[in-house]
Amino acid sequence: MTISVIIPTLHEEKTLPGTLARLRHPAFSEVLVVDGGSRDRTLADVALAHPLTRVMNAPTGRARQMNAGAAVATGEILLFLHADTLLPPAAAEDIIAAMADTRIAGGWFNARLVPDRGLLWIVGRMMSWRARLTGIATGDQAIFVRRKVFEDIGAFPDIPIMEDIAFSRRLKRAGLVAALRRCVMTSGRRWERHGAIRTILLMWRLRLLFWLGASPGRLKRLYDDAR
């Protein structure tokens, strides 16, 4: 079973090398770095960091970048990985084991934030618990899906924010989902920059407004990317 890893990037020179270093398993048959117009050194050393990496360009926007990577991916499984998220060492084995069950359409990992202490300790665990309770994951949790299922459910919706939530809804309807117990480690820079309490309240507000039908364009104006 082969896995295509798709990483959308924009100004990620500080985080991308560490993320790529975790992708040495033979099952990761290709790594597609889809850049949305970085003006730093995000792409300068990618080839040195991982020999199987293919660099692509796409219009800025996480959904658009991930869909562009998926359109050319050749793996049986598509793994969408944020540039600031580190996979656990046994990630490939866990995905293969889960997807051996043909009823499984896709899945995700538990998550922890870095640094894993204080309020960020709580946030990481709340993220994982929420996903298990609702069946809805966020992009920070390294969502993976069968390529055929991805095509059948219509890829990521072309919206500027909440594309992961919308995609998780579709994935949940497509079949069983696997919530893997090992943890990805994702950067807590947003929480550290803006404050954990403020960021938690903002994310709850954004999700509530999204569930109530607010325009993703409006929500995006409330969400300031932290890099």
WOGIGI-V751935 format. One record per residue. RES is the residue in one small letter. SS is DSSP state (H for helix, E for strand, - for the rest). PHI is phi in radians with two decimals (* if undefined). Layout:
res = [RES | RES]
ss = [SS | SS]
phi = [PHI | PHI]
//
This chain:
res = [m | t | i | s | v | i | i | p | t | l | h | e | e | k | t | l | p | g | t | l | a | r | l | r | h | p | a | f | s | e | v | l | v | v | d | g | g | s | r | d | r | t | l | a | d | v | a | l | a | h | p | l | t | r | v | m | n | a | p | t | g | r | a | r | q | m | n | a | g | a | a | v | a | t | g | e | i | l | l | f | l | h | a | d | t | l | l | p | p | a | a | a | e | d | i | i | a | a | m | a | d | t | r | i | a | g | g | w | f | n | a | r | l | v | p | d | r | g | l | l | w | i | v | g | r | m | m | s | w | r | a | r | l | t | g | i | a | t | g | d | q | a | i | f | v | r | r | k | v | f | e | d | i | g | a | f | p | d | i | p | i | m | e | d | i | a | f | s | r | r | l | k | r | a | g | l | v | a | a | l | r | r | c | v | m | t | s | g | r | r | w | e | r | h | g | a | i | r | t | i | l | l | m | w | r | l | r | l | l | f | w | l | g | a | s | p | g | r | l | k | r | l | y | d | d | a | r]
ss = [- | - | E | E | E | E | E | E | E | - | - | - | - | - | - | H | H | H | H | H | H | - | - | - | - | - | - | E | E | E | E | E | E | E | E | - | - | - | - | - | - | - | - | - | - | H | H | H | H | - | - | - | E | E | E | E | E | - | - | - | - | H | H | H | H | H | H | H | H | H | H | H | - | - | - | - | E | E | E | E | - | - | - | - | E | E | - | - | - | - | H | H | H | H | H | H | H | H | H | - | - | - | - | E | E | E | E | E | E | E | E | E | E | E | - | - | - | H | H | H | H | H | H | H | H | H | H | H | H | H | H | H | H | H | - | - | - | - | H | H | H | - | - | E | E | E | H | H | H | H | H | H | - | - | - | - | - | - | - | - | - | - | H | H | H | H | H | H | H | H | H | H | H | H | - | E | E | E | E | E | E | E | E | E | E | E | E | - | H | H | H | H | H | H | - | H | H | H | H | H | H | H | H | H | H | H | H | H | H | H | H | - | - | - | - | H | H | H | H | H | H | - | - | - | - | - | -]
phi = [* | -1.86 | -2.19 | -1.65 | -1.72 | -2.04 | -2.13 | -1.38 | -2.29 | -2.82 | 1.00 | -2.12 | -1.08 | -1.41 | -1.86 | -1.07 | -0.99 | -1.14 | -1.13 | -1.14 | -1.11 | -1.52 | -1.93 | -1.68 | -1.22 | -1.01 | -1.19 | -1.37 | -1.27 | -2.75 | -2.19 | -1.87 | -1.65 | -1.90 | -1.66 | -1.80 | 1.94 | -1.09 | -2.00 | -1.82 | -1.71 | -0.88 | -1.72 | -1.08 | -2.00 | -1.06 | -1.06 | -1.26 | -1.26 | -2.65 | -1.17 | -1.64 | -1.33 | -2.05 | -1.71 | -2.25 | -2.07 | -2.64 | -1.00 | -1.03 | 2.45 | -1.00 | -1.08 | -1.09 | -1.17 | -1.17 | -1.14 | -1.11 | -1.16 | -1.10 | -1.13 | -1.96 | -1.16 | -1.99 | -1.24 | -1.23 | -2.06 | -1.85 | -2.04 | -1.71 | -2.16 | -1.22 | -1.19 | -1.90 | -2.10 | -1.77 | -1.30 | -1.20 | -0.97 | -1.69 | -1.01 | -1.08 | -1.08 | -1.15 | -1.13 | -1.08 | -1.10 | -1.16 | -1.40 | -1.12 | -1.45 | -1.16 | -1.35 | -1.41 | -1.48 | 3.10 | 3.08 | -2.86 | -1.87 | -1.10 | -2.34 | -2.30 | -1.69 | -1.96 | -1.39 | -1.58 | -2.68 | 1.03 | -1.13 | -1.17 | -1.05 | -1.21 | -1.05 | -1.06 | -1.26 | -1.12 | -1.04 | -1.21 | -1.10 | -1.06 | -1.11 | -1.20 | -1.29 | -1.77 | 1.33 | -2.04 | -1.87 | -1.88 | -1.08 | -1.09 | -1.68 | 0.99 | -1.19 | -2.23 | -2.77 | -1.11 | -1.04 | -1.12 | -1.13 | -0.98 | -1.18 | -1.17 | -1.60 | 1.59 | 1.07 | -1.38 | -1.12 | -1.40 | -2.25 | -1.37 | -2.77 | 1.19 | -1.13 | -1.22 | -1.12 | -1.10 | -1.17 | -1.06 | -1.02 | -1.12 | -1.09 | -1.05 | -1.41 | -1.45 | 2.87 | -1.22 | -2.10 | -1.81 | -1.74 | -1.32 | -1.42 | -1.18 | -1.90 | -1.42 | -1.96 | -2.02 | -1.12 | -1.68 | -1.07 | -1.10 | -1.13 | -1.22 | -1.24 | -1.79 | 1.68 | -1.09 | -1.11 | -1.06 | -1.22 | -1.04 | -1.12 | -1.10 | -1.15 | -1.09 | -1.10 | -1.08 | -1.16 | -1.10 | -1.10 | -1.13 | -1.09 | -1.47 | 1.73 | -1.13 | -1.12 | -1.01 | -1.10 | -1.15 | -1.12 | -1.07 | -1.18 | -1.56 | -2.00 | -1.67 | -1.04 | -2.00 | -2.34]
//
